Amino acid sequence: MKIEQLAPAHDRGTFRCGIPSFDKYFRAQAGRDAAKSLAAVFVGELASGKVVGYYALSSATVLLPDLLGNGQRLVSRYPALIAARLTRLAVDKRHRGQGYAGVLLRDVVARLQASPLKPMALIAEVQNEAARHFLEHAGFQSFSDQPNRAFRALQ
Ligand SMILES: CC(C)(COP(=O)(O)OP(=O)(O)OC[C@H]1O[C@@H](n2cnc3c(N)ncnc32)[C@H](O)[C@@H]1OP(=O)(O)O)[C@@H](O)C(=O)NCCC(=O)NCCS
Protein backbone atom coordinates (compact mmCIF):
# COMPACT_ATOMS: atom_id res chain seq x y z
CA MET A 1 0.00 0.00 0.00
CA LYS A 2 1.28 3.46 -0.83
CA ILE A 3 0.07 6.44 1.18
CA GLU A 4 -0.31 9.82 -0.48
CA GLN A 5 -2.22 13.03 -0.15
CA LEU A 6 -5.79 12.87 -1.42
CA ALA A 7 -6.03 13.93 -5.07
CA PRO A 8 -8.94 14.07 -7.54
CA ALA A 9 -7.65 10.95 -9.29
CA HIS A 10 -8.24 8.74 -6.23
CA ASP A 11 -11.30 6.50 -6.59
CA ARG A 12 -13.46 7.33 -3.57
CA GLY A 13 -16.79 6.12 -4.94
CA THR A 14 -16.61 2.49 -3.81
CA PHE A 15 -15.06 3.02 -0.37
CA ARG A 16 -17.17 1.55 2.48
CA CYS A 17 -15.91 1.37 6.05
CA GLY A 18 -19.23 0.68 7.77
CA ILE A 19 -19.68 4.10 9.33
CA PRO A 20 -21.89 6.02 6.87
CA SER A 21 -20.69 9.44 8.04
CA PHE A 22 -17.05 8.41 7.44
CA ASP A 23 -17.90 7.16 3.92
CA LYS A 24 -19.90 10.27 3.11
CA TYR A 25 -17.15 12.54 4.39
CA PHE A 26 -14.57 10.77 2.24
CA ARG A 27 -16.76 10.90 -0.88
CA ALA A 28 -18.24 14.35 -0.57
CA GLN A 29 -16.29 16.54 1.82
CA ALA A 30 -12.67 15.45 2.15
CA GLY A 31 -11.56 16.96 -1.15
CA ARG A 32 -13.05 20.35 -0.29
CA ASP A 33 -11.58 20.33 3.21
CA ALA A 34 -8.15 19.47 1.81
CA ALA A 35 -8.40 22.19 -0.86
CA LYS A 36 -9.24 24.77 1.80
CA SER A 37 -6.51 23.48 4.15
CA LEU A 38 -9.16 22.62 6.74
CA ALA A 39 -7.85 19.07 6.88
CA ALA A 40 -4.89 17.05 5.67
CA VAL A 41 -6.30 13.94 4.03
CA PHE A 42 -4.13 10.95 3.11
CA VAL A 43 -5.16 7.87 1.19
CA GLY A 44 -3.86 4.31 1.25
CA GLU A 45 -3.95 2.85 -2.24
CA LEU A 46 -3.04 -0.58 -3.55
CA ALA A 47 -1.02 -1.05 -6.75
CA SER A 48 -4.31 -1.88 -8.47
CA GLY A 49 -5.59 1.64 -7.75
CA LYS A 50 -8.03 0.40 -5.10
CA VAL A 51 -8.31 2.82 -2.18
CA VAL A 52 -8.28 0.69 0.99
CA GLY A 53 -8.11 3.36 3.65
CA TYR A 54 -7.79 7.01 4.50
CA TYR A 55 -7.15 9.34 7.36
CA ALA A 56 -7.91 13.02 7.97
CA LEU A 57 -6.00 15.29 10.32
CA SER A 58 -6.62 18.79 11.56
CA SER A 59 -4.90 20.96 14.11
CA ALA A 60 -6.02 21.34 17.69
CA THR A 61 -4.90 22.59 21.03
CA VAL A 62 -5.18 20.70 24.24
CA LEU A 63 -5.10 22.05 27.78
CA LEU A 64 -2.28 20.72 29.88
CA PRO A 65 -4.55 19.89 32.84
CA ASP A 66 -6.60 17.65 30.55
CA LEU A 67 -3.51 15.57 29.86
CA LEU A 68 -2.22 15.73 33.42
CA GLY A 69 -5.57 14.40 34.59
CA ASN A 70 -4.60 11.14 32.93
CA GLY A 71 -1.31 10.86 34.77
CA GLN A 72 0.88 12.14 31.93
CA ARG A 73 3.99 13.96 33.03
CA LEU A 74 4.22 16.70 30.42
CA VAL A 75 6.05 19.80 31.54
CA SER A 76 5.33 23.11 29.85
CA ARG A 77 5.23 26.82 30.64
CA TYR A 78 2.11 27.08 28.50
CA PRO A 79 -1.35 25.93 29.58
CA ALA A 80 -2.35 24.98 26.01
CA LEU A 81 -0.26 22.69 23.84
CA ILE A 82 -0.29 22.14 20.11
CA ALA A 83 -1.97 18.88 19.21
CA ALA A 84 -3.24 17.19 16.09
CA ARG A 85 -6.74 15.82 15.71
CA LEU A 86 -7.24 12.53 13.96
CA THR A 87 -10.73 13.33 12.75
CA ARG A 88 -11.07 10.08 10.84
CA LEU A 89 -9.13 6.92 10.09
CA ALA A 90 -10.92 4.16 8.25
CA VAL A 91 -10.26 1.00 6.26
CA ASP A 92 -12.62 -0.45 3.66
CA LYS A 93 -14.65 -3.36 5.11
CA ARG A 94 -13.38 -5.71 2.41
CA HIS A 95 -9.78 -5.10 3.48
CA ARG A 96 -10.03 -5.26 7.27
CA GLY A 97 -7.68 -7.21 9.47
CA GLN A 98 -4.77 -7.00 7.06
CA GLY A 99 -2.79 -4.39 8.97
CA TYR A 100 -3.73 -1.40 6.83
CA ALA A 101 -5.06 0.67 9.74
CA GLY A 102 -1.86 0.01 11.66
CA VAL A 103 0.21 1.18 8.70
CA LEU A 104 -1.96 4.31 8.28
CA LEU A 105 -1.64 5.16 11.98
CA ARG A 106 2.13 4.74 11.93
CA ASP A 107 2.18 7.08 8.92
CA VAL A 108 0.16 9.66 10.90
CA VAL A 109 2.63 9.54 13.78
CA ALA A 110 5.70 9.66 11.52
CA ARG A 111 4.36 12.67 9.61
CA LEU A 112 3.50 14.58 12.78
CA GLN A 113 6.84 13.82 14.41
CA ALA A 114 8.63 15.00 11.26
CA SER A 115 6.70 18.27 11.07
CA PRO A 116 8.45 21.39 12.41
CA LEU A 117 5.63 22.08 14.88
CA LYS A 118 5.85 18.58 16.40
CA PRO A 119 2.44 18.38 18.12
CA MET A 120 2.56 17.05 21.65
CA ALA A 121 -0.45 14.78 21.32
CA LEU A 122 -2.76 13.13 18.84
CA ILE A 123 -6.44 13.47 19.74
CA ALA A 124 -9.22 11.23 18.42
CA GLU A 125 -12.99 11.17 18.85
CA VAL A 126 -14.20 7.73 19.90
CA GLN A 127 -17.10 6.88 17.58
CA ASN A 128 -18.07 3.50 19.02
CA GLU A 129 -16.80 0.62 21.14
CA ALA A 130 -14.90 -1.01 18.25
CA ALA A 131 -13.09 2.28 17.62
CA ARG A 132 -12.35 2.55 21.35
CA HIS A 133 -10.75 -0.89 21.37
CA PHE A 134 -8.75 -0.12 18.25
CA LEU A 135 -7.52 3.18 19.69
CA GLU A 136 -6.67 1.67 23.10
CA HIS A 137 -4.80 -1.12 21.37
CA ALA A 138 -2.85 1.60 19.53
CA GLY A 139 -1.83 3.33 22.76
CA PHE A 140 -4.56 5.96 23.12
CA GLN A 141 -6.16 6.70 26.47
CA SER A 142 -9.41 8.50 27.21
CA PHE A 143 -9.51 11.96 28.74
CA SER A 144 -10.64 11.47 32.31
CA ASP A 145 -13.57 13.89 31.96
CA GLN A 146 -14.40 13.16 28.29
CA PRO A 147 -14.73 9.42 27.74
CA ASN A 148 -15.46 9.86 24.04
CA ARG A 149 -12.18 11.66 23.35
CA ALA A 150 -8.86 9.90 23.51
CA PHE A 151 -5.27 11.01 23.16
CA ARG A 152 -1.85 9.59 22.61
CA ALA A 153 1.29 11.53 23.54
CA LEU A 154 3.62 12.02 20.60
CA GLN A 155 6.83 13.13 22.32
C1 LIG B 1 -10.84 0.46 13.25
C2 LIG B 1 -10.36 0.07 11.83
C3 LIG B 1 -9.66 1.29 11.22
C4 LIG B 1 -9.37 -1.11 11.94
O1 LIG B 1 -8.95 -1.45 10.63
P1 LIG B 1 -8.15 -2.84 10.32
O2 LIG B 1 -7.58 -2.71 8.95
O3 LIG B 1 -9.04 -3.98 10.57
O4 LIG B 1 -7.00 -2.83 11.42
P2 LIG B 1 -5.55 -3.52 11.29
O5 LIG B 1 -5.70 -4.86 10.62
O6 LIG B 1 -4.59 -2.57 10.65
O7 LIG B 1 -5.17 -3.71 12.79
C5 LIG B 1 -4.17 -2.90 13.40
C6 LIG B 1 -4.07 -3.32 14.85
O8 LIG B 1 -5.27 -2.92 15.51
C7 LIG B 1 -5.88 -4.07 16.09
N1 LIG B 1 -7.32 -3.89 15.95
C8 LIG B 1 -8.03 -3.69 14.81
N2 LIG B 1 -9.34 -3.55 15.09
C9 LIG B 1 -9.44 -3.69 16.43
C10 LIG B 1 -10.54 -3.65 17.35
N3 LIG B 1 -11.80 -3.44 16.95
N4 LIG B 1 -10.26 -3.85 18.66
C11 LIG B 1 -9.00 -4.04 19.10
N5 LIG B 1 -7.92 -4.09 18.28
C12 LIG B 1 -8.14 -3.89 16.97
C13 LIG B 1 -5.36 -5.25 15.30
O9 LIG B 1 -5.40 -6.43 16.07
C14 LIG B 1 -3.94 -4.83 15.02
O10 LIG B 1 -3.12 -5.07 16.13
P3 LIG B 1 -1.55 -5.44 15.98
O11 LIG B 1 -0.91 -4.26 15.25
O12 LIG B 1 -1.07 -5.58 17.38
O13 LIG B 1 -1.52 -6.68 15.16
C15 LIG B 1 -11.55 -0.37 10.94
O14 LIG B 1 -12.28 -1.35 11.61
C16 LIG B 1 -12.48 0.77 10.53
O15 LIG B 1 -12.27 1.41 9.50
N6 LIG B 1 -13.54 1.05 11.34
C17 LIG B 1 -14.47 2.13 11.02
C18 LIG B 1 -13.84 3.51 11.30
C19 LIG B 1 -13.35 3.64 12.73
O16 LIG B 1 -14.00 3.24 13.69
N7 LIG B 1 -12.15 4.25 12.93
C20 LIG B 1 -11.57 4.38 14.27
C21 LIG B 1 -10.55 5.43 14.44
S1 LIG B 1 -11.13 7.09 14.06
Ligand as a Chemical Component Dictionary entry (heavy atoms), coordinates in Angstrom:
data_LIG
# 
_chem_comp.id                   LIG 
_chem_comp.type                 NON-POLYMER 
_chem_comp.pdbx_formal_charge   0 
_chem_comp.three_letter_code    LIG 
# 
loop_
_chem_comp_atom.comp_id 
_chem_comp_atom.atom_id 
_chem_comp_atom.alt_atom_id 
_chem_comp_atom.type_symbol 
_chem_comp_atom.charge 
_chem_comp_atom.model_Cartn_x 
_chem_comp_atom.model_Cartn_y 
_chem_comp_atom.model_Cartn_z 
_chem_comp_atom.pdbx_ordinal 
LIG C1  C1  C 0 -10.839 0.458  13.247 1  
LIG C2  C2  C 0 -10.359 0.070  11.827 2  
LIG C3  C3  C 0 -9.660  1.292  11.216 3  
LIG C4  C4  C 0 -9.371  -1.107 11.941 4  
LIG O1  O1  O 0 -8.947  -1.452 10.625 5  
LIG P1  P1  P 0 -8.151  -2.838 10.321 6  
LIG O2  O2  O 0 -7.576  -2.710 8.955  7  
LIG O3  O3  O 0 -9.037  -3.985 10.574 8  
LIG O4  O4  O 0 -7.001  -2.826 11.416 9  
LIG P2  P2  P 0 -5.553  -3.522 11.289 10 
LIG O5  O5  O 0 -5.695  -4.858 10.624 11 
LIG O6  O6  O 0 -4.593  -2.571 10.650 12 
LIG O7  O7  O 0 -5.173  -3.706 12.786 13 
LIG C5  C5  C 0 -4.171  -2.901 13.402 14 
LIG C6  C6  C 0 -4.069  -3.317 14.849 15 
LIG O8  O8  O 0 -5.271  -2.924 15.511 16 
LIG C7  C7  C 0 -5.883  -4.069 16.094 17 
LIG N1  N1  N 0 -7.320  -3.894 15.949 18 
LIG C8  C8  C 0 -8.031  -3.692 14.810 19 
LIG N2  N2  N 0 -9.343  -3.555 15.091 20 
LIG C9  C9  C 0 -9.444  -3.694 16.435 21 
LIG C10 C10 C 0 -10.535 -3.652 17.349 22 
LIG N3  N3  N 0 -11.801 -3.439 16.946 23 
LIG N4  N4  N 0 -10.263 -3.847 18.660 24 
LIG C11 C11 C 0 -9.000  -4.044 19.103 25 
LIG N5  N5  N 0 -7.923  -4.090 18.282 26 
LIG C12 C12 C 0 -8.143  -3.894 16.973 27 
LIG C13 C13 C 0 -5.360  -5.253 15.305 28 
LIG O9  O9  O 0 -5.398  -6.435 16.073 29 
LIG C14 C14 C 0 -3.944  -4.826 15.016 30 
LIG O10 O10 O 0 -3.119  -5.065 16.132 31 
LIG P3  P3  P 0 -1.550  -5.438 15.975 32 
LIG O11 O11 O 0 -0.909  -4.261 15.254 33 
LIG O12 O12 O 0 -1.073  -5.583 17.378 34 
LIG O13 O13 O 0 -1.521  -6.681 15.159 35 
LIG C15 C15 C 0 -11.550 -0.370 10.938 36 
LIG O14 O14 O 0 -12.280 -1.345 11.615 37 
LIG C16 C16 C 0 -12.478 0.770  10.527 38 
LIG O15 O15 O 0 -12.274 1.410  9.498  39 
LIG N6  N6  N 0 -13.536 1.049  11.342 40 
LIG C17 C17 C 0 -14.468 2.125  11.023 41 
LIG C18 C18 C 0 -13.835 3.506  11.298 42 
LIG C19 C19 C 0 -13.349 3.640  12.733 43 
LIG O16 O16 O 0 -13.998 3.239  13.687 44 
LIG N7  N7  N 0 -12.150 4.254  12.930 45 
LIG C20 C20 C 0 -11.568 4.375  14.272 46 
LIG C21 C21 C 0 -10.549 5.426  14.435 47 
LIG S1  S1  S 0 -11.126 7.095  14.055 48 
# 
loop_
_chem_comp_bond.comp_id 
_chem_comp_bond.atom_id_1 
_chem_comp_bond.atom_id_2 
_chem_comp_bond.value_order 
_chem_comp_bond.pdbx_ordinal 
LIG C1  C2  SING 1  
LIG C2  C3  SING 2  
LIG C2  C4  SING 3  
LIG C2  C15 SING 4  
LIG C4  O1  SING 5  
LIG O1  P1  SING 6  
LIG P1  O2  DOUB 7  
LIG P1  O3  SING 8  
LIG P1  O4  SING 9  
LIG O4  P2  SING 10 
LIG P2  O5  DOUB 11 
LIG P2  O6  SING 12 
LIG P2  O7  SING 13 
LIG O7  C5  SING 14 
LIG C5  C6  SING 15 
LIG C6  O8  SING 16 
LIG C6  C14 SING 17 
LIG O8  C7  SING 18 
LIG C7  N1  SING 19 
LIG C7  C13 SING 20 
LIG N1  C8  SING 21 
LIG N1  C12 SING 22 
LIG C8  N2  DOUB 23 
LIG N2  C9  SING 24 
LIG C9  C10 SING 25 
LIG C9  C12 DOUB 26 
LIG C10 N3  SING 27 
LIG C10 N4  DOUB 28 
LIG N4  C11 SING 29 
LIG C11 N5  DOUB 30 
LIG N5  C12 SING 31 
LIG C13 O9  SING 32 
LIG C13 C14 SING 33 
LIG C14 O10 SING 34 
LIG O10 P3  SING 35 
LIG P3  O11 DOUB 36 
LIG P3  O12 SING 37 
LIG P3  O13 SING 38 
LIG C15 O14 SING 39 
LIG C15 C16 SING 40 
LIG C16 O15 DOUB 41 
LIG C16 N6  SING 42 
LIG N6  C17 SING 43 
LIG C17 C18 SING 44 
LIG C18 C19 SING 45 
LIG C19 O16 DOUB 46 
LIG C19 N7  SING 47 
LIG N7  C20 SING 48 
LIG C20 C21 SING 49 
LIG C21 S1  SING 50 
# 
